[in-house]
């Protein structure tokens, strides 16, 4: 499968493997490094190397090997912290760096593999989508925090409907590069595919889906003399990359987010976005289940290096 990319000025100087990992979020960086070393990636017609710096306007061509997906995901050991669990559902604290479901370059080590290992009943072919058993919503690979999953076909259908019908409440914490001008606000617009870079989402005037976020600046500070903020965001819709796009539109992208400009000035271990709180109606009783994921160590460590205003 051939994919072509043209870096923008904001990507100039990034390592080739890091740039491609941001563009091809379904593939792991380690997998892409192997693809690059195999000679399947060219930059302006010449073979690239993982450390090759990309230039704005360069033509990058990637030949991804055809990967035959397994008939079904393999069950694996379950090692995620559990925030809530009963016979119908489970809410885990997903670590950063973990993919939700198998994809090329990530055939195992995903949340789905772990769910199958813990709940053998999910291996039933009667599930609404037996390629992604139990999955009712997603988090980006580098986003940590609350992730709900179903244990039965009926629960999967009802939980998925609760997300689609906006009956859930989702609150995130973000460390950002830059500080919004307003201490709090509401962002309401349309989000769709970026007109040039198809791997990105963007705020669009038409052919997009409604996206609504509310934010509040909790703390302001500096890191290496660069302004940063701790921001709480509640989302009322669940568009792809919604928080990342909305915060970038305020001039304060998520720290470590190479795709939306948050990695240009300050280095971060990953995209510093955490799904902090999740409230969701129980699929059987309808009672609201409230979960909160502790802030992860890498988030706290980076926060500890920031010179916060008092």
C-alpha positions as CSV (number, residue, x, y, z in Angstrom):
1,X,0.0,0.0,0.0
2,X,1.5,3.3,-1.1
3,X,1.1,6.5,0.9
4,X,2.5,9.9,0.0
5,X,3.2,12.9,2.3
6,X,4.3,16.4,1.9
7,X,5.6,18.0,5.2
8,X,4.5,21.5,6.0
9,X,6.9,24.2,7.4
10,X,5.8,23.3,11.0
11,X,7.2,19.8,10.5
12,X,10.6,21.0,9.1
13,X,13.5,19.4,11.0
14,X,11.6,16.6,12.5
15,X,13.1,13.1,12.3
16,X,11.6,11.0,9.5
17,X,10.5,8.2,11.8
18,X,8.8,10.6,14.2
19,X,7.1,12.5,11.4
20,X,5.7,9.3,9.9
21,X,4.6,8.0,13.3
22,X,2.5,11.2,13.7
23,X,1.0,10.8,10.2
24,X,0.4,7.1,10.4
25,X,-1.0,6.8,13.9
26,X,-2.2,3.3,13.3
27,X,1.4,2.1,13.0
28,X,4.0,1.9,15.8
29,X,7.2,3.9,15.5
30,X,9.2,0.7,15.8
31,X,7.3,-0.8,12.9
32,X,7.9,2.3,10.8
33,X,11.6,2.3,11.6
34,X,11.8,-1.3,10.1
35,X,9.8,-0.1,7.0
36,X,12.3,2.8,6.6
37,X,15.4,0.6,7.0
38,X,14.0,-1.9,4.5
39,X,14.2,0.8,1.8
40,X,10.4,1.2,1.4
41,X,10.5,4.9,2.3
42,X,11.9,7.5,-0.1
43,X,12.4,11.3,0.4
44,X,12.5,13.1,-2.9
45,X,13.2,9.8,-4.6
46,X,16.2,8.8,-2.4
47,X,16.0,6.2,0.4
48,X,15.4,7.7,3.8
49,X,16.8,6.8,7.3
50,X,14.9,7.0,10.6
51,X,17.0,10.0,11.7
52,X,16.7,11.9,8.3
53,X,15.3,15.4,9.0
54,X,12.3,16.2,6.9
55,X,12.1,19.4,4.9
56,X,9.0,21.4,4.1
57,X,7.7,20.5,0.7
58,X,9.6,17.3,0.4
59,X,7.9,14.3,-1.3
60,X,7.8,11.4,1.0
61,X,6.6,8.1,-0.4
62,X,5.9,5.1,1.9
63,X,5.4,1.6,0.6
64,X,3.7,-0.2,3.5
65,X,3.9,-4.0,3.2
66,X,0.6,-5.7,2.9
67,X,-0.2,-7.2,6.2
68,X,-2.7,-10.0,6.4
69,X,-4.8,-9.4,9.5
70,X,-5.3,-12.4,11.7
71,X,-8.7,-14.1,11.7
72,X,-9.2,-12.9,15.2
73,X,-7.1,-10.9,17.8
74,X,-5.1,-13.1,20.1
75,X,-6.0,-13.2,23.9
76,X,-3.2,-11.8,26.1
77,X,-2.6,-11.2,29.7
78,X,-4.5,-8.3,31.2
79,X,-2.4,-5.8,33.0
80,X,-4.4,-2.5,33.1
81,X,-5.5,-0.8,36.3
82,X,-9.3,-1.2,36.7
83,X,-11.4,1.7,37.7
84,X,-14.8,0.0,37.6
85,X,-15.8,-3.6,36.8
86,X,-19.0,-5.7,36.9
87,X,-20.6,-8.4,34.7
88,X,-21.6,-5.9,32.0
89,X,-18.7,-3.6,31.6
90,X,-15.2,-2.4,32.7
91,X,-13.5,0.9,32.8
92,X,-9.7,0.8,32.7
93,X,-6.9,3.4,33.1
94,X,-5.3,3.1,29.7
95,X,-1.5,3.9,29.8
96,X,0.0,6.1,27.1
97,X,1.6,4.2,24.2
98,X,-1.1,1.5,24.1
99,X,-3.3,1.1,21.0
100,X,-7.0,0.3,21.5
101,X,-7.4,-2.3,18.8
102,X,-5.1,-4.3,16.5
103,X,-3.9,-2.6,13.2
104,X,-1.0,-3.0,10.8
105,X,2.2,-2.6,12.9
106,X,0.2,-3.3,16.1
107,X,-1.2,-6.8,15.8
108,X,-1.0,-7.4,19.5
109,X,-0.3,-5.6,22.8
110,X,-3.6,-3.7,22.4
111,X,-6.5,-3.2,24.7
112,X,-8.6,-5.6,22.7
113,X,-6.0,-8.4,23.2
114,X,-6.0,-7.8,26.9
115,X,-9.8,-7.8,27.1
116,X,-10.0,-11.1,25.3
117,X,-7.5,-12.5,27.8
118,X,-9.5,-11.4,30.8
119,X,-13.0,-12.0,29.4
120,X,-13.2,-15.2,27.3
121,X,-16.9,-14.5,26.6
122,X,-15.8,-11.6,24.3
123,X,-14.5,-14.2,21.8
124,X,-18.1,-14.8,20.7
125,X,-18.7,-14.1,17.0
126,X,-22.1,-12.7,17.9
127,X,-20.6,-9.4,19.0
128,X,-21.6,-6.3,16.9
129,X,-18.0,-6.0,15.6
130,X,-16.0,-9.1,16.4
131,X,-12.8,-7.5,15.1
132,X,-13.0,-5.0,18.0
133,X,-14.8,-6.9,20.8
134,X,-15.9,-4.8,23.7
135,X,-14.8,-1.4,22.2
136,X,-17.3,1.4,22.5
137,X,-15.1,4.4,22.2
138,X,-11.4,5.1,21.7
139,X,-8.4,7.1,22.9
140,X,-5.4,8.0,20.8
141,X,-2.4,5.8,21.3
142,X,-0.5,8.5,23.3
143,X,-3.5,9.6,25.3
144,X,-3.8,8.0,28.8
145,X,-6.8,7.6,31.1
146,X,-10.4,6.4,31.3
147,X,-11.5,3.9,28.7
148,X,-14.8,2.0,29.0
149,X,-15.4,-1.4,27.4
150,X,-18.3,-3.9,27.3
151,X,-18.3,-7.5,28.3
152,X,-21.5,-8.6,26.4
153,X,-23.0,-7.8,23.0
154,X,-26.0,-6.1,24.6
155,X,-23.8,-3.9,26.8
156,X,-21.5,-3.1,23.8
157,X,-24.6,-1.9,21.8
158,X,-26.0,0.2,24.7
159,X,-22.6,1.7,25.7
160,X,-21.8,2.6,22.1
161,X,-25.2,4.3,21.8
162,X,-24.6,6.3,25.0
163,X,-21.5,7.8,23.5
164,X,-23.2,8.4,20.1
165,X,-26.2,10.1,21.8
166,X,-23.9,12.2,24.1
167,X,-25.2,10.7,27.3
168,X,-21.7,10.5,28.7
169,X,-19.5,13.2,30.4
170,X,-15.8,13.3,29.5
171,X,-13.2,15.5,31.1
172,X,-9.6,15.7,30.1
173,X,-6.4,17.3,31.5
174,X,-3.9,18.8,29.0
175,X,-0.5,20.4,29.4
176,X,-0.2,22.9,26.6
177,X,2.5,24.8,24.7
178,X,1.3,28.4,25.2
179,X,-1.6,29.8,27.2
180,X,-5.0,30.7,25.9
181,X,-5.9,34.4,26.0
182,X,-9.1,33.7,27.8
183,X,-9.1,31.8,31.1
184,X,-12.1,29.8,30.0
185,X,-14.3,29.4,27.0
186,X,-16.4,27.3,24.7
187,X,-15.3,26.2,21.3
188,X,-18.0,25.2,18.9
189,X,-17.4,24.5,15.2
190,X,-17.1,21.8,12.5
191,X,-14.2,19.4,12.4
192,X,-13.2,17.5,9.2
193,X,-10.2,16.2,7.3
194,X,-7.4,18.8,6.7
195,X,-7.7,19.9,3.1
196,X,-4.0,19.3,2.4
197,X,-2.7,16.9,5.1
198,X,-5.2,14.0,5.1
199,X,-3.7,12.6,8.3
200,X,-4.8,15.7,10.2
201,X,-8.1,17.0,11.3
202,X,-9.0,20.7,11.0
203,X,-11.7,23.2,11.7
204,X,-13.7,23.5,8.5
205,X,-16.6,25.6,7.2
206,X,-18.4,22.8,5.5
207,X,-18.3,19.0,5.1
208,X,-17.3,18.6,8.8
209,X,-19.1,17.3,11.9
210,X,-20.1,19.5,14.9
211,X,-17.5,19.6,17.6
212,X,-18.1,21.2,21.0
213,X,-15.5,21.6,23.8
214,X,-15.3,23.8,27.0
215,X,-12.0,24.6,28.6
216,X,-10.7,26.2,31.7
217,X,-7.1,27.2,32.5
218,X,-6.2,25.7,35.9
219,X,-2.6,26.8,36.1
220,X,-0.1,29.0,34.2
221,X,3.6,28.7,34.2
222,X,6.8,28.5,32.2
223,X,9.0,25.6,31.1
224,X,12.5,26.6,29.7
225,X,11.2,30.1,29.6
226,X,8.3,29.1,27.4
227,X,4.7,29.8,28.5
228,X,2.7,26.6,29.3
229,X,-0.6,25.9,30.9
230,X,-2.6,23.1,32.6
231,X,-6.0,23.1,31.1
232,X,-9.2,21.1,31.9
233,X,-11.3,20.3,28.9
234,X,-14.8,18.9,28.8
235,X,-15.9,17.6,25.4
236,X,-19.6,17.3,24.4
237,X,-18.8,15.5,21.1
238,X,-16.2,12.9,20.3
239,X,-14.6,13.9,17.0
240,X,-11.2,12.5,16.0
241,X,-8.4,14.6,17.5
242,X,-11.1,17.0,18.8
243,X,-9.2,18.4,21.9
244,X,-5.9,18.5,20.0
245,X,-7.5,20.5,17.1
246,X,-9.4,22.8,19.4
247,X,-6.4,23.7,21.7
248,X,-4.2,24.2,18.7
249,X,-6.8,26.6,17.3
250,X,-6.3,28.7,20.5
251,X,-2.6,28.9,19.8
252,X,-1.8,26.4,22.6
253,X,-1.3,22.9,21.2
254,X,-0.9,19.9,23.5
255,X,2.7,19.5,24.6
256,X,4.4,16.7,22.7
257,X,1.8,16.7,19.9
258,X,4.0,16.6,16.8
259,X,1.0,16.5,14.4
260,X,-0.5,19.8,15.7
261,X,2.6,21.8,16.6
262,X,3.0,20.9,20.3
263,X,6.5,19.5,19.9
264,X,8.2,22.3,18.1
265,X,9.5,24.3,21.2
266,X,9.5,22.0,24.2
267,X,10.3,18.3,24.3
268,X,7.8,16.0,26.0
269,X,7.7,12.3,26.6
270,X,4.5,12.0,24.6
271,X,1.3,13.9,23.8
272,X,0.4,15.3,27.2
273,X,-3.3,14.6,27.2
274,X,-5.1,12.5,29.9
275,X,-8.7,11.3,30.0
276,X,-9.2,12.3,33.6
277,X,-12.9,11.7,34.3
278,X,-15.6,9.6,32.7
279,X,-19.3,9.4,33.6
280,X,-21.4,6.9,31.7
281,X,-24.9,5.3,32.1
282,X,-24.7,1.7,33.1
283,X,-25.9,-0.5,30.2
284,X,-28.3,-2.5,32.4
285,X,-29.5,-0.2,35.2
286,X,-29.0,3.2,33.6
287,X,-27.4,4.5,36.8
288,X,-24.5,6.9,36.1
289,X,-21.1,5.4,36.7
290,X,-18.4,7.9,37.6
291,X,-14.7,7.1,37.2
292,X,-11.5,9.1,37.6
293,X,-8.1,8.0,36.4
294,X,-5.1,9.1,38.5
295,X,-2.7,11.5,36.7
296,X,0.1,9.3,35.3
297,X,3.7,9.6,36.4
298,X,5.1,11.2,33.2
299,X,2.4,13.9,33.3
300,X,3.2,14.6,37.0
301,X,7.0,14.6,36.3
302,X,6.7,17.1,33.5
303,X,4.3,19.2,35.6
304,X,6.9,19.2,38.4
305,X,9.5,20.7,36.1
306,X,7.2,23.7,35.3
307,X,7.7,27.0,37.1
308,X,4.1,27.6,38.0
309,X,2.7,31.0,38.9
310,X,1.5,31.3,42.5
